[in-house]
Amino acid sequence: MKNIDWLIIDWGTTNFRAFAMNKNGALVTKTERRLGLLQIDNKEFALALQTVLDDWLDEYKNLPIYMAGMVGSAQGWVNVPYTEAPVSISHLAQKSVQFTLPWGAQATIVPGVSYESTPKHYDVMRGEEVQLFGLQSLENKESFVAVFPGTHSKHMYINESALSSFTTFMTGEMFSILSKHSILGMGLPDQHASITAFEKGINESGQKPLTSQLFAARTHRLFGNLKECDVLDYLSGLLIGEELKALTSNRVYLVGGDALCCRYKTACELLGIEATIANGDDAFLNGMLQIKKALNDDK
């Protein structure tokens, strides 16, 4: 533990993760807590962070800390303004906010990114941009498309080493709401994993407007076209298929957790999209390393 040189904090609405890094940018150790922004009373972020670090590391008070995620939102520690796309890694670093922690160490919070797709219509994100630039560095590509599956899935486009545009899809949140709080999910028996039902949902997605097509999750069940234990896999297929059919590229990276990325990869294969899964943590840590280098002009 003596070779820790700096710390990375991924602080979101519900979760907190901290990574201890050595001077070469390699991970030494990490910790994770259910200590999201919503759990911090009276915005006592410095106290909450110090409590975690006191429990975790013996010597940390001289270590610089780099943070990303919702910690930089209006509900977070410091409201760091969004940086407008297109944006490069160096521009993202320049727009980071730095301040001194109560125990004397320097803290840096990376900004999120906004994108004006059409006049007065904006999209935003915080945290995924770090992963994206980390992935770019790991893959050494100037242009590519990345999909970040999740509650609010992101489709991001890198052109000439800059994040040029992105789109958010509320796929995960829609699935949660519909499966738990709508007629589509009410009264269902225990659900079984069904690749057949998932593929059926993928293939039928986009045939009608989504709010009409979703009702098939009920009518297929009523008329025996779908087993009652397969309804949620069908619903998942409909939503993921609807999202992926909006892509303008037939080759993408999938960044995130293994289980959800594998589900998206299956959907991509059905739709003729070449998909490569990338580890979200590796991308995030490398992205923070690139920002640290840009801030310190360290090649």
N, C-alpha and C positions, 0 to 999 in steps of 0.2 A: 504493500500500500504506500510505500515511501516514494514510488515513482509517478505519483499522480501529479499532473501539471496544470490541468484545467477541468472545469465541470460543464456539462451540458444539461439543461433542464427542458423537458417537454411538458408544459403545464397547460392542461386543457380544462374544459368545463367540469368534467367529472373525474379525470385521472391526473396523476402526477408521476412523472418518471425522471430519474436523475441518473446520469452516466458520468463516471470518472474516467478521464482520458489521460494517456501519457503524452509526452512532448512530441511523439511521432504521429499522434492522432489515432492510436490504437486504444480500444476499450480495455480498461483494467477491471472495473466492477460496476454494478448498477443496482438501483433500488427502485421499487414501484410502490405507490401508496394510493389509496382511495381518498385523495386529498385534492379534488378539483376545485376550481374557483368558487363553486357553489357552497363548498364546505368551509370557506374562510370567513370568519366573523369580522365584521367592521373593516374589511379590506386589510387585515393585519398580515399582509403577504410576507414581509420581512421576518416577522416572528415565526410564522408557519415554516418558512424555508429554513431558518436557523434551527428550529426544533428538529426537523428532519435530518439536517446535516450533523447536528450534535449527536444524534442517535446512530448515525451511519459511519461517519469518518472522524478519526482522532484529530487530524490536522487539516483544516480546510480554509481557515480565515484569511489566508493570503492568496487563495486560488481564484483566478478570474472565472466568472460564470456567464455562460451564453445561453439565452433562453429564447424559445419560440412557441408559437401556439396562441391560444386565447388569452394567455397572460398579458399579451400586448393589446388587448381589446379594450373597449370602453368599460367593460365589466371587470377588467383585470387590474394588474399592478400599475402599469403605465399605459395610457392610451396612445399607442404608436400609430400614426396615420398610415393608411394604406398607400402603397406605392403603385402607381398606375402602370399596367401592361401597355406596350411591351417593356420588359425589364430584364436586365442581365444580372448575373451574380454580383458583379462589382457595384452596380446601382443599388441592389438590395442591401449590400453591406453598408454603402454610404448613407442609406436612409435608416439604418439601425439607430436606436437610442441607447446611450451609455450613461450610467450614473454610478455613484459610490454607495455601496451597501453600508448599513450601520456598523459592521465590524471592519470596514476599511477596504474590502476587496472591490474590484470593479465588476459591474454587471452590464451586460449588453442584451437588449431585446430586439429581435429581428422583426421587421414589419411584415404585415400581410400584403396581399396584392389585390387590386381591383381591376376590373376590365369592363369597359363600356362597349358592349356588343353592338348596340344601336343607340342613337341619341337618347340620353336620359334613362337607359336601361343598363343596369350594372350587375356584375357578378363579383363575388369576393371570396377570399379564402385566407386562412392563417395556419401555417404549418406545412401544408402540402408543397408549397413553393420550395421549402428547404429540401424536402425529399426529392423533388424534381431535379434540382440542380445537383444534388448528390448523385442521383442516377445518371445524369449527363456526364459527370466526372468519371464515374465508374465505367460507363459504357464508351466514353470518349466519342460521342456523336454530336454533331452540330445541329441536326434536325431529326425529330422523331415525335411520335404521339404516345402519351402515357394515359392510362386509365387508372384511377384510384378508387376502387370499389369501397362502399361504406354507407353510413347513414345518409350522407350527402356526397354521392359519388362525383368525382371530378374527371373531366376529359381535358387534357392539357396539351398544347401544341408548342413545341420548341422549334424555332426557326433561326438559323445562323447564331446559335448559342444563346438566344434570348427567348424568354417566355412571351410568345406573341399573343396568345388568346387562350381562353378556357371557358368551359361550361359546367354548371352544376346540375346534377340530376338527383332529386330527392327519393331515389329508388329504395334505399334501406328504410327510411322513415315511412314511406308509403306502405311498404310491406308490413311493417310493425303495426301501423294504424289499422290497415285493412284486415289483417289476420287476427287482431285482438279486439277491435272496436267496431267492426262492420258486420253486416249480414253474411258476408262471404266467409268469415271465420267463425261465426257463432254456431254453437252446437255440434262442432266437428268432433269425431272420435280421435283417439291418438293417431298422429300422423306418422306414416312410414316414408323412408327415403325412396323416392321413385324417379329414376332417371327418365323413364318413359313419360311420366307426367310433366317433368321439367322440360323435356324436349318438345312435348306437345305445346306447352306454353310459349316456348321460343318460336316455334314454327307459326303459331297463330298470332303472335304479337304483330302489331302494326297493320292488321287487316282492316280495322275500324278505328275511329277515335278511341283513345284509351279508356275514357269513362264509359264507353259503350262496350268495348271488348272485355273489360273487367267483369261484366255481369255474366260472362260465360263461365266464370269460376263457380257460379251458382247453377246455371242452366245445364251445364255438362253433368253436374252432380245429380240434378233432378231427373234427367233423362237417361241416366246410366252410361254416359260417355266418359265418365271419370269416377273412379272409386272414391268413396268418402274419405279414405285414409290418404289420398294422394292430392287433395285439393290445394294444400299450401305449396307443394312443389310446382304445381301448375301455375299458381299465382306468382310464384317467384320467377318462373320462366317468362310469363307475360311481361312483368316489370323489367327484368334484365334485358329481355329481347327488345322491348320498346326503347330502352336506353341505348343499347349497342347499335341499333339500326340508324341512330343519328350520327354515327362516326363517319368521317370523310376519308378514312384511311383503312386499308386492309392489312395493316401491320401495326401492332401496338405492344407496349409494355404494360403489364398489370402489376401494380405496386400495392402491397398491403399484407394482410394475414393470409396464411396458406389456404385455409378452408374456403374463404370467400373468393380468393383469386382462382382457386381450382374450379369453383362453380362458374366463374366468369370465363375461364379458359374453355370449359366445355361448351358454353354458349357461343364463344367466338368460333370454335371449330365447326359448329353447326352452321354458322353464318359465313363461313369462308374467310374468317379473319385470322391471320397468323398472330399468335399471342405468346409472349415470353414473360414468365413470372419473375419479378425482382423482389428481394427482401426489403420490406419497408424500413426496418430498423437500420440496416446497413446503409440504405439511401439517406436516411435522416442524419445519421452520425457523419457520413461523408459530406453531406450538404453543410452541416454546421462547421466542419473542418474547413471547407472552402470559404465560407463566410469569415471565419477567423483569419485565414490567410489573407483574404482581400482587405480586411480591416487593418491588419498589421503589415500589409505590403510584403507578405512572406511568400516567395515563390516555392 
